[in-house]
Amino acid sequence: MVENEAMNMVSAIKMILVVMILMALSFAGCATKYSHPTKSPKDFERDQRDCQAIAEKSAAKKGVPVCEETRNCLETRKGWRRVLW
């Protein structure tokens, strides 16, 4: 019986680790730096808010993450480019 409880605890720890890794990856996808040749950081804040509002409406319909839709909007509609760290 003690062995069974230990195995259950190990399984629970593995599940928690998997969930934590998936959460970290999903947040990392949204944490991106952008640049634009003619726009300021204030412009980025405004564009990001606009794109976030657009993304929240369209992401559910398309079945994609909001951050992916936000990224698409920033790049295609607003002209921002992702910067590699």
Secondary structure, 3 states (H helix, E strand, C coil): CHHHHHHHHHHHHHHHHHHHHHHHHHHHHHCCEEECCCCCHHHHHHHHHHHHHHHHHHHHHHCCCHHHHHHHHHHHCCCCEEECC
